[in-house]
């Protein structure tokens, strides 16, 4: 795992080689089968009516929870949210099956931190970061098995856009207020 913390345009982490070989092989064996994930998904509404999918897959769920602890997001990105015993971990497998984008936005206030892991395809757009005035600042390049981690604060503007007509697959992991 190769982890680098960036300060601009706001604190975020980029991690290459996020999953170990065994876990990545496990994911790749099932990743393109959306029914595999949907069959394990239990949709739960949060306090603010955001719907999360709790996936019953302990191998990946445990791996992600351990990574949150390993990268120590509370000391590196979100020191004001140190009451992490009041947070829960939820995650999803996101399929974008046609060229589309999620325009510039900030995360729902319920989310304390977000981790997006690029899985498939080999080439796509990554995540675009903007400054507090919503001016483009940089792009985190797409690379399979790369994780992008950010705290969710005002002015942490970001966006993404898939291109071409192929399936774009990410694993999105969140620490949310309980």
C-alpha positions as CSV (number, residue, x, y, z in Angstrom):
1,X,0.0,0.0,0.0
2,X,1.4,3.3,-1.1
3,X,-0.3,6.2,0.8
4,X,0.2,9.9,0.2
5,X,-1.5,12.8,2.0
6,X,-2.2,16.0,0.0
7,X,-3.1,19.4,1.5
8,X,-4.4,21.2,-1.6
9,X,-7.1,22.1,-2.5
10,X,-8.1,20.6,0.9
11,X,-6.7,17.6,2.8
12,X,-7.2,14.2,1.0
13,X,-5.4,10.9,0.7
14,X,-4.5,8.9,-2.4
15,X,-3.6,5.2,-1.8
16,X,-2.2,3.0,-4.6
17,X,-2.3,-0.8,-4.3
18,X,-5.1,-0.5,-1.8
19,X,-6.3,-4.1,-1.8
20,X,-3.9,-6.9,-1.2
21,X,-3.6,-9.6,-3.9
22,X,-6.0,-12.1,-2.4
23,X,-8.7,-9.6,-1.7
24,X,-8.4,-8.0,-5.1
25,X,-8.6,-11.4,-6.8
26,X,-11.8,-12.2,-4.7
27,X,-13.3,-8.9,-5.8
28,X,-12.4,-9.4,-9.5
29,X,-14.0,-12.9,-9.4
30,X,-17.4,-11.3,-8.5
31,X,-17.1,-7.6,-9.4
32,X,-18.8,-7.6,-12.8
33,X,-21.8,-9.7,-11.5
34,X,-24.0,-6.9,-10.2
35,X,-26.6,-9.5,-9.0
36,X,-24.0,-11.0,-6.7
37,X,-23.8,-7.6,-4.8
38,X,-27.5,-6.9,-5.0
39,X,-28.4,-10.2,-3.5
40,X,-26.2,-9.3,-0.5
41,X,-27.5,-5.8,-0.2
42,X,-29.9,-4.6,2.5
43,X,-31.0,-1.0,1.9
44,X,-31.2,1.1,5.0
45,X,-32.4,4.7,5.3
46,X,-30.4,7.0,7.5
47,X,-31.6,9.7,9.8
48,X,-31.5,12.2,6.9
49,X,-33.3,9.8,4.5
50,X,-30.1,8.9,2.6
51,X,-30.3,5.3,1.6
52,X,-27.2,3.1,2.1
53,X,-26.6,-0.4,1.1
54,X,-25.3,-2.7,3.8
55,X,-23.6,-5.5,1.9
56,X,-23.3,-8.8,3.6
57,X,-19.8,-9.7,2.6
58,X,-17.6,-9.9,5.6
59,X,-14.3,-10.4,3.7
60,X,-14.5,-7.0,2.0
61,X,-16.4,-5.2,4.8
62,X,-13.8,-6.3,7.4
63,X,-10.9,-5.3,5.1
64,X,-12.4,-1.8,4.6
65,X,-13.0,-1.3,8.3
66,X,-9.4,-2.3,9.0
67,X,-8.1,0.1,6.3
68,X,-10.0,3.0,7.9
69,X,-8.2,2.2,11.2
70,X,-4.8,1.7,9.4
71,X,-4.8,5.0,7.6
72,X,-5.9,6.8,10.8
73,X,-8.2,9.2,9.0
74,X,-9.0,10.9,12.3
75,X,-5.5,12.2,12.8
76,X,-4.8,12.9,9.1
77,X,-8.1,14.4,7.8
78,X,-10.9,14.8,10.3
79,X,-9.5,15.6,13.8
80,X,-12.7,17.3,14.8
81,X,-14.7,14.1,14.4
82,X,-12.7,12.1,17.0
83,X,-15.8,10.6,18.4
84,X,-15.4,7.7,15.9
85,X,-17.1,5.3,18.4
86,X,-20.3,7.0,17.3
87,X,-19.7,6.3,13.6
88,X,-20.7,3.4,11.5
89,X,-19.1,2.0,8.4
90,X,-21.2,1.4,5.3
91,X,-20.1,0.6,1.8
92,X,-21.4,-0.1,-1.7
93,X,-20.4,-1.3,-5.1
94,X,-21.3,1.4,-7.6
95,X,-21.9,0.6,-11.2
96,X,-22.0,3.4,-13.8
97,X,-23.1,1.7,-17.0
98,X,-23.2,4.6,-19.4
99,X,-21.3,7.8,-19.8
100,X,-22.5,10.1,-17.0
101,X,-21.3,12.4,-14.4
102,X,-22.0,13.6,-10.9
103,X,-21.6,17.4,-11.1
104,X,-19.6,19.4,-8.6
105,X,-20.9,18.8,-5.1
106,X,-20.1,18.3,-1.5
107,X,-21.1,15.1,0.4
108,X,-24.2,14.7,2.6
109,X,-23.4,16.2,6.1
110,X,-24.1,12.8,7.6
111,X,-20.9,11.4,6.0
112,X,-17.8,12.1,8.0
113,X,-15.4,10.6,5.5
114,X,-15.6,9.0,2.1
115,X,-13.2,6.4,0.4
116,X,-13.7,5.6,-3.2
117,X,-11.7,2.7,-4.6
118,X,-11.4,2.5,-8.4
119,X,-11.9,-1.1,-9.6
120,X,-12.8,-1.3,-13.3
121,X,-12.1,-0.6,-16.2
122,X,-8.4,-0.1,-16.9
123,X,-8.9,3.5,-18.1
124,X,-11.5,6.1,-17.0
125,X,-11.8,9.5,-15.4
126,X,-10.9,9.7,-11.8
127,X,-12.2,12.3,-9.3
128,X,-12.0,16.1,-9.9
129,X,-11.3,18.4,-7.1
130,X,-12.3,22.1,-6.8
131,X,-11.2,24.9,-4.5
132,X,-13.6,26.8,-2.2
133,X,-14.7,29.0,-5.1
134,X,-15.6,25.9,-7.2
135,X,-12.7,26.5,-9.5
136,X,-11.1,23.3,-10.9
137,X,-7.9,22.5,-9.0
138,X,-6.8,19.0,-10.0
139,X,-7.8,15.6,-11.1
140,X,-6.9,12.4,-9.2
141,X,-6.2,10.0,-12.1
142,X,-8.1,6.8,-12.5
143,X,-6.0,3.7,-11.7
144,X,-7.5,0.4,-10.7
145,X,-6.9,-0.5,-7.1
146,X,-6.4,3.2,-6.2
147,X,-8.3,4.7,-3.3
148,X,-9.2,8.3,-2.8
149,X,-10.0,9.4,0.7
150,X,-11.5,12.7,1.8
151,X,-13.3,14.2,4.8
152,X,-16.6,15.7,4.1
153,X,-16.6,19.4,4.9
154,X,-18.0,22.6,3.5
155,X,-16.0,23.6,0.4
156,X,-14.6,20.2,-0.2
157,X,-16.0,20.3,-3.8
158,X,-15.5,17.4,-6.1
159,X,-17.1,15.7,-9.1
160,X,-16.6,12.7,-11.4
161,X,-17.5,11.8,-14.9
162,X,-17.4,8.4,-16.6
163,X,-16.7,8.3,-20.3
164,X,-17.3,6.0,-23.2
165,X,-19.9,3.2,-23.2
166,X,-18.5,0.8,-20.6
167,X,-19.2,-0.1,-17.0
168,X,-17.3,1.9,-14.5
169,X,-17.1,0.1,-11.1
170,X,-16.0,1.6,-7.8
171,X,-16.3,0.5,-4.2
172,X,-17.5,3.4,-2.0
173,X,-16.9,3.2,1.7
174,X,-18.2,5.8,4.2
175,X,-17.9,6.6,7.8
176,X,-21.3,8.0,8.8
177,X,-22.8,9.5,11.9
178,X,-24.7,6.8,13.8
